[in-house]
Amino acid sequence: MKYLGIPISNKHLNTSAFSFLPQKLYKRLDPWKGKHLTSGGRQILSNTCLSSIPLYCMGFYWLQDGVHKKMDSIKANFLWQGTEDKFRYHMAKWEMVSRPKDQGDLGIINTRLMNDCLLVKWIWKILQEPDELWFKLLKTKYMRGTNFFSAKSKGESQFWQGLQKVKHLFKWGATLTIGRGNNCFFWHDCWLHEVPLKIYYEDLYRMVSHPDRVVWDCWVDQDWVVQFRRALSSEEFQRWTLLYDELQHFSIDETIPDRVSWALEKTKMFTTKSLYIFLSNRGIPSRVAGLIWKCKIPLKIKFFLWQTFNNKLPVGLSLLKRGWKGDGKCCLCGVLETINHILFDCVLAKLIWSIIREVLCLGDVPHSLQELTEGWLWGKGLLSMRVLMFLFAGFAWTLWVTRNKMAIEKHFPNTPSDVLFDALRDGRYS
């Protein structure tokens, strides 16, 4: 049965129980005129509308990978080909599309990660509100004589099993302040340092007899006691002495409960956004992506620039790799078509860049995307980064539109200067 919009059963809910979620996405697509939307518009609708439909259900249940794959497939088809039945190649994997914008991608919500983050919020509520009625029911049924993190994922409750699957993620951002010490694991939680003791004192952790004990179990007769499986060497004993000295600054107070704070947020309070950013982070932010998404240009051209700098444009070489039956050659030059060829090496592109060089009195201009990103965009040219990105976006977009007209519509410009006028014309780029 369904209650308040989510399925409920006394048995395990399989993938078919959540088939209504992909159906909701399909229904939402029906009134949209996808063929009239730009790629940037489809990106916005995919992120703000389609990705938000399953959030309510994901806040209660850990959905199977099959459910997420079906929803991702619907969003991917809409992003790359709209609501038309005409086939179009998907130029990037969904894993890349669903990474953050500052990492160089489109920033569409990853529902798999968001599902985990929404469930972790319940674990925060458990530790902040242990006297709530809903948690007392879970505690009575599943946590007999133990705490939440030591409990097993037994039982038919889909909600309880989901919490057990994501509880390890809570440890990545939680820091504890010791009171009774009964809810804090001595080696696995962050309470003495910013990392767990099993990482800070890895050599000692490998020899511990009982690695899953809580802090309360190690406080014996007003002193700290940790049992090891063998005698310690002199170096290991020095490490234990160092740990013991740090422990002397802490003591157990049975009248005060353990308090948890969230290290990933300045307010020390849990937010779904902070955990999602942490889980989706892939390293150093992309400087090129920052210039693209902050540039004052239409969204469809930002999407085009993202494809350009990530080598995801549907040019001849890329289409041939995907099984396209065409020849993949440039309409003007007759050579294999690549992004660098369209924007820099083609006779039409060379003419445009030569005009730019003469008008702006430049000694030289970039001859490839690599030269543009590694040199000109970092201030090595005479123009500022923002101005150069703005100019490049306008002329690159015009060259791309001209290429499509020649390759698809067989419409060639009367003179090469027409391409330059199109790039400068307000109606083309405003």
N, C-alpha and C positions, 0 to 999 in steps of 0.2 A: 504494500500500500504506500501511498504518498501522504506525508504530513507536512504542511507548510512548504510545499514545493520540493521536498527531498524524499527519496525512497527510504522506507523503513521495513525491516524484516527480522524475524527471529533466527534467520540463517545468514550465511555469508553472502554478500551482494557481489555478483559477478559483473562482467563488462556489460552484459545486456541490460542490467538494471539502470545503467547510466546512458543508455542509447538516446534518451530524450535530450541530452545536451547537444550532440551534433545536430539533431533535428531542429533545435531552437536556432542554431546558427544558420541552417539552410533557410528557415522561415524568415529570418532577418534579412537575408540576401535578396529575397523575392522582389520587394518594392524598389530596390536600388537599381539605378541605371548604370551598371558598371562600365558599359561601353562609352559613356560620356564623362567618366571620371578620369583624371590624370593619375599617373602612378603615385604621386605624392598624396592625392586625395584618398586613394585606396589604402595607402600606408596609415593615414590618420584613422580611417574607419576601422581598419583591422585592429589597431591598438586600443582605441577608445571605446569601441562598440563590441566587436566580436570577442575580444579578449576579456571583456568585463562580464559577459553572459554567464560563464561557469563559476564566477568568484563566490557566489553565495553557497553553492553546493560544495565547492572546494574548502570552504571554511569549516565544514563538518566532517568530510570524508577524504581519505587519501585515495585518489582515483588511480586506477590501473593505467599502465603505459599505453594500452590499446585505446583507451578513451582519449588520452592526450594526443595520440597520433592521428586519430580521426579528426579531432578539432584542428590540429595543426595543418592537416591536409586541406581542410576547407579554407582556412585562412591563407594558406600558401597559394591555392588556386585563385582565390579572389585577388590577392596581391599582384600576381603576375599576369593574369588574363581577364580579370573582372568577372562579370556574370555572363559573358559570352561563352558559347559552346566551342568557339574556335580555339584550337590547340595553340599554346605558346610555350616556349621553353622556360623552365624555371632556372634562372641564371645563377642562383646562389642557394646553398643548402639552408634549411630552416634553422639549423643550429647557429649559423652565422647571422641570419636575419634577426634572430631573437636575442642577440647580445646588445649591450648598452651602446648608445650613440658615441659616447666619449671613448669607447674602445674601437671605434671605426666601423660600426655596424648600424642597423636601422632602429634598434631599441624597442622592437615589438615585444610585448610581455611574454616571457617564457612561463607558460601555465604550469609546467612540471615544478619549477622552482617556486613559483608563487603559491602553489598548493602546499608545499612543505612549509613555507613561511607563515601561511595563515593558520596551519595547525600548531606550529610552535608557539603562536600567541596564546593558545589554550594552556600550554605548559607554564607560561609566565603567569597566567591567571591562577593556576593551581598553587604556585609558590606565593603569590601576593594575597590570595583570598582562600586560605585553606579551610575556612569555616562555612563556605557556601554549600547549599544543599546538594547541588549537582555533583560537587566533588565528594561529598560524604557518601553518596550512593556508589560512586566509583571506588572509593576507598574501602567500603564495606564488602564489595563484591570481588574486587581484583587485588587489593593491597593488604591482605591480612598479615599483620605482623611485620610489614616492611614499608619502605617508602616508594615513591613513584618511580624513581630511576632504577631501583632494584627489582621492581615487579616484572612479571613475565607477560607476554602478549597472548595470554590464553583467553578463551571466551569467544562468543559469536559477535560481540559488539564491534561493528565496523569503525565506530568512532574511537574506541579504546585501542584497537589494533593500529589505527592511523597514528595516534599519539606515540605509540611505542616505536613506530618506524622512523619518526623524525626527532625523537628525544636526543639523539646524539648531536643534532644541529644546535640545540639549545646551549650545549657546552661551549660552542665556539665564541659566543658573545657574552656569556654569563660570568660574573665574578661574585664571590660570596664573602660575606662578613660573618665570622664565626660567633655563634651564641652557644646553643646547646651542642652543636656539632653533629647532630643526628641526621641531617639532610645534606651533608657535604662529604664527598669522598676524599679521603686523605691524599691519594695519588692522582686522581683523575680530574679533580675540579681545580679552578683557579681561586685560590684563597690566600696563599702565602706570597705568590708572585703573579705576574701577568700571564704566565703560562702554567699548566699543571706541573706538579712536582715530578711526574713520571717523565717529563721532558727536561726539566731543569736539572734533575738528579737522575738521569737515565741509568747510570752505572749502578746506583743503589736500587732502583726499581727492578732491575733484572734479577736481584737476589732476594726480593721480599717474599716472605712466606704466604702472606694474605694480601694480595694487591687490591682487593675490592672492599677493604674495610673503610668505614666512615671515620671522621675525625674523632667522634665520641669513643670509638673502640680503642683508639691509640692513647687516650687520656686515662691513665691508671694511677690511682693513689696520688693525685695532684702532680703527676709527672708524665712526660711523653715516653711511650714505649713502642718500639717498632721491632718486629721479629724478622730475622733473616734466616735463609736456608743453610747458611754456612758461616764460618768465622770470617771476619773481614781482614783484608791485608792492611798494611800500614797506610797506603794511599787511600784505600776505601774507608778506613777508619777516620782519616782526616776529613773526608767528604761528609761522613756521618756526623762528625763533630761540628762541622760548619752548619749542617742542617739543624742539628740539635740546638746550637746557639741561636739560630733564627727562631726556632720554636719557643724559646724561653720568653719571647715578647708576646706570646699568646697564651690564653688560658680559657678553660671551659666555664661558661656561666649558664647553669641549668634554668635560670629564670628568663633568659632572653632567647627567642627563636633565631635561627639563622636568617640573615637578610641577604637578598640577591639584588644585584644591580646589573645594568646592561652596558657593557663597555663600548659597544658600537654606536652609541648615541651620546651626545653631549649632556643631555638631561638625565642620563643613566636610567631612563625608562625605555622599555621595549617598544620598538616600532617595526611593523612589517617591512617598511621601506628600507630601513637600515640593514636588516638581515638579507633582503633580496639583493641589495647593492653588493654586499659582502660576498654572497654566493655566486653572483654573476660576474664578478670582477675577473679580468683576464690579464692583469698586469698594467704596464705603463699606458696612460691615455694617449690616443693618437692626436698629434698636433694638426695633421691635415683635416681630420674629422672636425676638430674645433673650428677651423676656418670655414669649412663647408656649411655647417649647421648654424653658424653665427652670421654668415654673409647675408646681406640684404637683397636677396633674389627670390623669385618664385619657388614654391616648394617642389614643383615638378623638375626644376633645374637642379635643385639640391639633390634630389633623388638620382638624377642623371649624373651628377658629379660623384656621388657615392659609388655608382656603378663604374664610372670611369677609373677612379683611383683604386678600386678593388678588382679591376680587370673582369667586370661582370656585364659589360655591354654585349649585346647580341651581334657581334661583328662576324665576318666570314670565318675566321679561325676558330672562334668559340662555338659557332654553330656546327662546323664540320666535326668537332670533337663530340658533339651530341647526336651525331648521326644524320645531319642535314644532307639532302641530296643535291644541293646546289654546288657551284664551283668555288664559291667563297672568295672571288677575286674582285678587286676594286673596279668600279665602272669606268674610271678615267685612265688608270695606270695599267690595269690588267695584272697586277701582282696580288699575292695573297693579302687579304684585308686583315689588319690588326688595329688596335686602338691607336698605337703610335703612328701608324700609317695614315689613318683618317685625320688625326689632329695635328700631325707635324710633317710627315714625309710625302703626302700626296701633293701633286702640283698645285691644287687649289689651296691646300693648307700652307704651303710654302709662300704662295702669293700673299695670303692674308698676313702671315707673320712678317714678311718683308715690308709690307705697308705699315704695320705697327712699329717696326724698327725705325722706319724713316720718319713717321709722324712724331714719335716720342723721342727721337734722337738717341736711340739706344745703340750701344756698340755691338751688342749681340742679343739674341733671343734664345730661349730654350729650344732644344731639338728633340726632346723626349719627355715622357712623364717623369722618369727617374731624375733627369736634369732639372725639371721644374720643381719637384718636391725636395730634392737634396740641396739645391742651390738657391733658386730664385725665391721660393716661398719662405726661406729663412733669412731674407734680407741681404743676400749676396748680390742681387741685382739693384738697379737704380730705383725701382718702385717698391713701395711698402707691401707687406704681405697681403693686407686686405684689398688694396687697390689692384694688385696683380691677380688675386683670386677672382675679384669682380670682373676684371677684363677677360681673364681666361674663361670664366663661366659663360660670358656673353658670346664670345667668338667660337668656343667649343660647341655650345648648343646650336649655333647657326650652322656650323659645319656638319653637325650630326643630322639636323633637319634636312639640309641640302642633300646629304648622302642618302637619306631615306627616300627622298623624292626621286633621286636619280635611280636608285636600286629597285624601288618598289613600284613607283608610279611612272618611271621612265620619263620624268620631266627634268630637263637639264636647264640651268640658268642661261640666259641669253649672253651675258658677259660675266667674267669673274668678279667684276666690280659690284654686280648685283648682290653677291653674297655679303660683301662688306657693307653695303647699304642696308641690307636686312639686319645685320648685327647692330648697326647704329640706330635703326629706326625705333622709335619709342614703342610702337605697337608690338614689336617682336619681343621686347625684353622687359617691359614694365609690368 
